[in-house]
Amino acid sequence: MNVESHQVTLVATSPAWEIHQLAWSPDSAWLAFVQPEVRRFPNVYLYHLATRNTVQVTDGWFDVASPEFSTDGKYLFFTSERSFNPTYGATEWNHVYTDMERIYLVTLARDTPSPFAPKSDEVKVATAPAAKPAEEPGDAPRTNSSSAAPDTAANAGDARADAKTPAPAVVKVDPEGLSQRLAVLPVPASQYGDLTSVGDRLYYRRKGKLHYYDLAKQQETEVGDVAGYRVSADRKKMLVKVGTDFALLDLPAGKLDLGDKRLSLAGLKVALDRRAEWNQIYHECWRQMRDFFYDPHLHGVDWPALRERYRPLLEHVQHRADLTYVIGELIGELNAGHAYVGGGDYPKADRIPLGLLGAVVRRDPSGYYRIERILQGQNWDPQYRSPLTEIGVDVREGDFLVSINGASTREMPDLYAALVNTAGQPVTLGVNAEPKAEGARETTVIPTDNETSLYYLNWVLGNVRRVEEATGGRVGYVHIPDMGVPGLNEFAKFYYPQLHKEALIVDCRGNGGGNVSPQIAERLRREPVFWTIRRNGAVDVDPTGQVLGPKVLLLDQHSASDGDIIGYRFRKHGLGPIIGQRSWGGVVGIRGTLPLLDGGYLMRPEHSRFDLEATEWVMEGVGVEPDIEVDNDPAREFAGIDDQLERAITEIRQRLEAQPVRIPAPPPYPDKRR
């Protein structure tokens, strides 16, 4: 947009995705931008303002990002993923590519040499300066007259100014062969961003550290840990964020030293008009849904009318929680999952950490507390640390807890009152096999601050044992709590150790969603291609990493988002029956929030799914129906009876009988004497 005339010019439109990354040339004549392409890698383009011509810089074979012109206008820098160095998996024979980026440049003009071109090592011979002509007799001394002094001084000043101030860069672009005039900075393959050119230096961040590369000296310098930075328009100052601190300093030429350059924000105050702020946030949320909701028609609702319907409620908002409620009701009119609003500026009560023992403890008629059950842990993992099972802790199920840090538990109305603020701290327990203080032994324990993971682990291990007992050890069991990193970890921990099982129950009940269901489904749907055998080894299957026999999937009403989608994939691939309850039914996806004025958030449902035949939208508002519906009775479940799991065991046993798994012996080895 021309800021004077307000004339708007359309530079480019991408049918694939939004255009975010762009940079102006130093003479403001060119615009470089990264344009997403449909079902292929994006490309860097140049747009000339005067002619409105567009020039393609890259060839679409590699991912690209972060365009930046050099200060002198000779080069265009960008990052690109062109370094291939796979990492092979430890759980199975598979690979992943990481740290593929390096920084590249193209010479914009055909006659611009590469900054890495070979340099001559020949020594140049200095020539002697010409002899100064002698003054002729009668000539006046070579001094400036008083009348000429101002002009001469002015000229000298102009010369000095010309020496210090380079001429403004004029960017010249020769399109022919541009994509081939490519050079790479000799920096390691990694992850790069925030490219900024200042003279011969190119500043950038690599994995949280600020560096710069000096093209003249052809060397890289590490500046330090920086969360973010900006260079001033005159290229003389840099604003950096280190941790939570900001600092304004001269352009660093070496290790970062904030010294006294930190900016104090202690006195930064604002006169806050909460009602004006709440009003702005309300309308901002309405606009974001209008502009980003996956359906341009917003499910057919009259969105402008709905804004006016809920607007009067703003007059009655007295708290950020009230505003959240009003916005929630507004966006709820869209009838879509993943439409979330929350956070913001409101007082939050401090949470007091409570020490927990990882045990079920109940009051005994004697007044003391009895340890009825100690939760099994995996103490090598901090998440699953069970305090009473650690080395050196002398506590057994059935023992009585008679004192905590010397205080009798018999006098405590609530055992946990004595464990406030003890999480992670040593606590002395008095323990006895009988409900009395006499003869008690003391042991030291370090309480945890959360038992949720322990209860989850014990539930999973209990299900594993139940399936093993009911199937004679032939069937495996794995629970996937979500489709993110934690869920992927649980899958890996329980799936690969059970590949020797003949069949598998996959439990996705309560799955909170995420995005790794394609990876899970890919492993579950593998099919044998042939058998393998090695000398001194057993027969195995190829591809590896698969359970050979039948599979069943457990879903319930709390299987959500990607927890819905795994059910859809399971059925689409014909992997087996789905048992349980209809899943949640929310698959219109989100990508995070845009900033709201008070730090709150709004999640906008932006992308959805339809079937391969393009006849209907799938799962949203419906979920995935089970093939065999089983509803767990709460009372029976509380008593430890899992009817859904029991039905899965019944079904998997029937399928094993109908489809037994047989691993053959090798055929006769070839006779090649002929």
N, C-alpha and C positions, 0 to 999 in steps of 0.2 A: 504494500500500500504506500502510495506517495503521501507523506505526512502533510504536505502543503495543499495539494489538490484533493486529497482523500480518494483518488482514483485507485481502484483495486484491479490488479492484473492476475489472472490465473496462470501460474507457472506450470503446474503438473497435477495430474490426478492419478492416484494408484487404485486400481480395482481390487488389489489384494489386501491392503491394510493402510493404516494411517502413516503419513510422512512426518517424521519427528526430527530427523537429524539433518541439519543444514549449516552452512557457513558462508559468510560474505568474503569476497576478495578484498584485498587492501585498497583497491581503487573503487570499490563499490559498483563495479561494472558487471561482475559475474556472481552468480549464486551457485554453490555446490550443494547437492542434496543426495540423500540415499532414498531410492524409491523401491519399496517392496514390489516384487513381481509375483504373478500368480503361479503357485506350485513350483517355484524355483527360487534360487538365491536372489537377493536384491542387487541393485546396481547403483554405482555412483554416477550422477549426471551433472553437467554444467549448463547453466542457463545464462544467456547473454541478454542483459536488460535492453540494450539499444536495438538489437536486431530481433529479439525474442526467439532466437535459435537455441535449440537444445542439443548438447553434445554428450554422447555416452562415453564414459571414461573406462568402466570395467566391462568384462565380457560375460558375466553371469555364471562363471564356473566356480566361484568361491564366495562365501559370505563376506560382506563388507560392512563397515560402520565408521563413524567419527571422522567425517571429512574436515580438513583444516588447510587453508592456504598458508604458504610461507609468507613472512613479512615482506619480502622483496617481490612476491608475486610470481616467482619462477617455478615453484613446485606446488603440487596438491598432495598433502599427506592424507592417509586413511589407514585404518586397521583392516586386516583381512585374515581369515582362517585358512591358511595354506600350508601349515606345518603338520604333517601326519606322523604321529608317534604313538601307536596304540598301547593301551594298558590292557593286559589280559586278566580275566577274572580269576579269583581264587576259588569261588564256589563251583564254577563250571568253565568249560572251554568256550569263552566268549570274550568280546573285546569292547572297549569304550575309548573314544578319543576325547582328550581334554587338553587345555592349554595349547590351542591351535593358532592363536593370534600372534602376529607380529605387525610392525609398523612399516608401511610401504609409501613410496612417493612416485608420482609421475612428473616428468618434465613437461610443462605445459606448451612451451615453444619448441619447435624442432631443433633449433640451433643452441638450446641450453644444454651445456654438458652435465653429465652426471656428477654429483658431489663426491662420488666414490671412484671417479675415473682415475686411472694411473697417473701419478705425478712424476715429472722428469727429475732425476737425481743429478743432472749435470750442474756444475758450478758456473754461475755467471761471473764474468770478469768485469769488475767495476771500471768505468772510464773516468779519466781525470776531468775535472770541471774546466771549462774554457777560461783562458787567462783574462783577467779584468783589464780593459783598455786603460792605458795611462792618460792622465789629464794633460790637456794641452796647456802650454803657458798662457796665462791671461784668462783662462776659464775661471768662472766663478766656482767657489766650493760647492760640492754636491750636497746641499742642505735644502730643506723645504722652507720656502718663504712663509711668513705668518699668514698671508692671504690664502695660500694653498693648503695650509695645514688641515683645515676642517674637511675638505674634500678627500685628501689623502687618508686621513684617519677613518673617514667614512668608508672609503674603498677597502682599507685594511680590515675594518670590522665586517664588511660584507664578505670578504674572502674567508675570514674566520668562520662566519656563519655558514657559508657554503661548505666548508670543510666538515662542520659538525652536523649539519642537517642534510641527510640524504634527500635526493629528489624523490618526490612521491612515486610509488611503484605504479607502473602501467602494465596490466596483465595482458599477455599475448597468448592466445591459444591456437595451436595448429591441430585440428581434429584428426587428420590422417595419421595413422600409426600411433595414436595417443595411448591406447591400452598396452602397446608393446614397449613404450618408453618407461619401463617400470624398474624401480630399484627398491631394495629392502634395507632397512636399517639393521646393522649388525647387533641386534639385541636379542635376548633369548625368547623363544616361543612361550607365551604366557597368556594373560588376560590384560588388555589395555583399554584405557579410556581417558577422557578429558584432555585431548590434544590441544596445545596452545603454542603457537610459533611466536618467538621473540628474537629477531635478528638471526644469528646463527644457531640459536638454541631452540630445540623443540621440547617443551615440558609435557609430561604425561604421568598418569598414575598406572602402576602395575601392582595389582593385588594389595592395595591399601598403602603403597609407598609411592612418594613423589620422586620422579627422576627427571633428568633432562639429558638430551643428546646434543652435543656440540658438533655441528656439521663441519666447521672449520678445523677443529682439532680431531674430529672423528673419534670421540670418546664419550662414554656414558658416565654420569655422576648421579649417585643416589643422594637425595636431599633428606628424606626422612619419612616417618609415618604421618600421613595426612588423610583426614577423612574427606576433605574436599578443598578446592582452591579456585580462585579467580584472579586473573591478571587485569590490571587497570587498562583503560583505553589508550593511555599514553605509553603503555608497556614499561613502566618504571616501578610499579608497586604490585605486591601480591597480597591478597587476603587469603589466609589459610584457616582451616578448621582442624585443630588437633584435639582429639577427645571431644570435650564439650566447650573448649576454649576457642576463641577467634583471635587472630593476630594480624596486624597490618605491618608489612615489612618490605624492605627493598628486595628486588628480585634476587633470590638466593643463588649463589655461585658455588655453594658447597653444602656441608651438613647444616640442617635446619637449627637455628638458634633463636628461639622466641624472645629471650631476654626480657626486656621491659616493653616489648611490642604488643603484649596481650591487650585486647580491648576489654575494658570493664563494662559489663552490661548491668551492673548492680543498680544504677540509677535510671535504667530504662523503664519508664512508666507510661501508661496509657489511660486516658479517661474513658472508661468503658461504658457504652450505652448498650446494656444487654438486650433491651427490646429491639433496638435497631439491628443488633447482631443476629438475634434469633430470626427476625424477619428476613434478613439477607440469606441466612442458612436455609430457611424454608424454601425460598424461591430458587436458590442455587440447586438444592436437591431436586426440585421439580424440573429444572432445566437439564440437569445431568440425565435424568431418566428420559426426558424428551429426546436428547441427542445421542444417547448411547444404548438404550434398550434394544435388544437384539431384533425385535419386530418394529420396523419403522411405523407401523400402524398401531403400536402399543395395545395389542390384543383387542382392538376395536373400541376401546373406551374413549370418551370425550375428555382428553387430558386437560385442555384449557378449562373446561367446566369444572373438573375435579379440583383444580387449583383454587378456583373461586369458592367451591363448596367448603373446603377445609380452612380457607384463609381466616374466617371470623374466629376460629379457635385460637389464633395467635394472640388475640387480646387477653385470653385467659391463661396464657402460659406464665408460670411463676418460677420455673426451674428448668434446667437443661433436660431433666428426665421428662417433663411435660412436653417439651419440644420434640424429643425423640419419639414419644408416644404419638403425637400428631403426625409427624413425618411417616412413622411406621404405618399409621392408618391410611395415609395418602398413597404410599407406594404399594400397600397391600391391595389396592383396587386393581392393580395389574394382574393379580392372580398368578404370580410366578415365584418359583423358589429362588433362593440366593439373593433376595432383595432385603438387605440388612442395613440398619442404621444404628448408630450408637456412639459411645465415647463422648468427647467434648469436655467443656470446662465446668466441672462441678466438684464439690468437696468429696473426697474419698476417705473413708475410715482406715486407719492403720491396721494392717493384719498382724496379729501377734502370733509368732511361730510357736507351735506346741510340740513338745517332744513326744514321739510315739514309739512303742516298743515292738511293733510288728507281731502282735499277739492278740488273741481274744481273752480278755480278762473280765471276770465277773465277781461280784461281791459274794462272799461266803457268809453263812449265818453267824460265823464267829466274829464277823466284823472286818476280817482281813480280806484280801483279794486273792482269788485263785486263778492261776494261769491255765486256762482250759485248752488252748491251742496255740502253738507257735507256728507262724507262717513260714513255709519253706522259702528260702531265698537263693539267689545266685550272687554270692557276696563279691565275686570278681567284677560285677557290674554295679556301679553306685546306684543306678536306678532300681535295682532289685536287691539292695542290701537289707537283710533281715537282722536287726540288732542282736536278738537273743541267740542267734545261731553262729555268731562270729567267734573266731578262735579266742579262747580264754574266758568266754562268758559261761558261767556255770549255772545255767537255768534249764529246767526240764518241765515238760508238760505235766500238770498236776501239782506243781510246787505252789506254795503260798507266798505272795509278795507281802512281807510284813513291815518293811520300812523303805523309805526313799530319802537318800541323803541324811540318814539318821532319824528322820521323823517317822513315827508310827503311822502306818496306813489305816490302822483301826480307828484312829481319830479323824480320818479324812472323809468328809462327806462326798468328795469327788476325787478319785485317784489322780486325774489329769491336772488338777489344780497345782499339784506338786511338780508337774512337768512343763509348766509354762516357761518359755524361753530356754529350754534345755536341748533343743534340736542341735545336733552336732557337737554337744558338750558332754564331757564325762559325767555320769550319774552313778552313784553308789546305791545298789539295791540290796536290801536284806531279804534273803530267800530261805524258806524252810519247807521241809516235806510235810510238816504238820502246822496247823494254824496257831502258832504261838511264836513269841519273840525269842524265847529261850532256845539256845542251840542253833539259831539261824546263822547262815554263812553269808558273807558279803562278796559281791561281785560287781565289777564296774562295766557299764554298758554305755554306748553312745547312741542315744535315740535318733530316729529319723524324723523328718518333718512331713512325710507323706507315706501313707500305707496303701494308697490306691494301686500302685504298680504291683505291690506284693499280693494283694487280693486277686488282681488280674492274673498274675503268674500262677498262683495256686489254682485258680479256676481252669486255666488252660491245661496245666499238668494233670489236674483231675480228669479232664475230658480225654486227654491222651491215654491215661490209665484205663478209663472206662472202655474206650474203643478197643484197646489192646486186649483187655480181659474178655470182652464180648465177641471178639473175632479170632481168638487164639493167636494174637500177634500178627495177623495177616494184613490188617488195614491200618493205615496211618491217619493222623488227624492234624490239621493246622488251622489256627484261627488268625485272621487278618483284621486287626482292629481299625485300620484306616488305609487309605491309598496314598499315604505320604511316606516320608523317610521312616518313621516308627513302624508303620505297617509293613513296609518292605523289609525292614530288619527282622521283624517277627516271622515273616514268610521265609526268609533265608535261614533263620535259626532253626525252624521246625520242618521245613520242606526237604532240604538236602539231606539231613540225617535219616530221613525215612524213605529214601528212594528205593530201598530194598523191599519195601512193602508191596503187596500185590494190588492194593486199591487205596483210595484216598477220599477222606471226607474233608471238604474245604468249607470252613465256617466263616461267613462274612456277616454274621449278625452283629448289629451295633456298629457296623463299619461307618466311620465318620466322613469318608470321602477323601478326595485328593486328586491324583492324576496318574497313578502308576498301573491302573488296571490293564493297559495294553501289555505291559511287561509280565504281569501275573498270567494273563490269558495265554500269552505266547508260550510260556512254559507248560501250562496245563494241557495245551492242545497238541503238543509234539507227538509225532507218530514214528514208530520204528521204521528204519529204512533197511538195515541189515544188522546181523550180529557180528561182534568182534571178539577176537581171542588173541592173547599174547602168551608167549612161552612162560610157563610157571605162573599163569594167571587164570582167572575165571572168565566165563563167557559174559560179555556185556553187550549193551544195546547202543546203537548209533541212530540218531544223535543222543548224547548222554543227557542227564538231568531230567529224566522223566519217570513217572510212575506208570507201569505198563498196563495196569488193569483199569476197571471202571472207577468213575468218580461221581460224587454227588455234591451239591452245593446247598448250604444252609443260608437263608435270608430271613430277615424280619422287618417289621415296620420302622426300625431304627437303622436299617441299611440305607445310606443316603448318598446322593450325588454320585461320585465314582463308585460308591457302594451299590447304587442302582445299576450302574453301567456294567459292572462285572457280571451281574446276573444276566443282562442282555447279551453280553459276549458269550457267556457260558451256554446259553440256549442257542444262539446263532451258530456256534461252532459244534453243536450237538454233543457236548461233553458229558451229559447225563441229566438226571432229574434235579429240579430245584424244590427244596422242601422248606416249609415254614410259613411265613406270612408275606403279604404283598409289601414290597419295599416302599420307601418314602415318596419317591416320585419328584425329585428336583434335580434336573440336569442342565438347566440354562446356566452356563458357567460365568464366572467372574474373574477379574484379573487384578483386583486391588482397588484402593480408593484414591480419588483425587482429593487434594487438601480442602478441608472446610475451615472456616475462619477461626473456630475455637479449638481446632485440633481433633474434632470428631471425624467420623468416617461414614461413608455411604457406599455400599456395594451394589453395583449396577449389573443385572443379568445381561450379558452382552453376546453370548454365543450359545447356540443350541444344536440339536441333532434331528435329522429326519432319516427315514429308512432308505435302503438302497434303491428301491423302486420309485422313490420320490413321490410317494402317495400320502404320507402322513408324518407328522412330528411324533417322535417316539419318547416314551417314558415320562415326559414332563406332565405333572399332575395326575399321573396314572401309576407310575412305578413299574415293577416287574412282578407279574403274578406267579406264584409257585405252581409247580405241577402237582404237588401234594401239599394241601393246606393242613398245617398243624399249628394250633395255638397253645402256647405254654400256659397252663393254669398257674396263677401266681402262688397259690398255697402249696401246690405240688413242687413248684420250682424252689420256693423257700425251703422246702423240706429236702431239697437236693435231687429232685427228680426232673430231668430235662427231657420232656416228651419229644421235642423236635429232634434232639440228638438221638434218642432211642429209635425214632422212626428212620433216621438216616442210617443207623446201624443195621436195621432190618432190611432196608432197601439195598445197601451195599453188599450184604451177605447173599441176598438173592441173586444179585448180578454176578457176584463172584462164582456162584454155583453154575450159573448159565454161561459165564465167560471165564473159565479158569485160566490163570496165567501159567504158561509153560515155557521155560527157557530150555531150548534144545541143547543136546550135546553136539559138538562139532561133527560134520560129516567126515568120512575117511579122508585123510590128508592126500594130496595129489601125488601120483606116482609119475615122475618125469624121467624115468630111465630111458624111455624110447626117444 
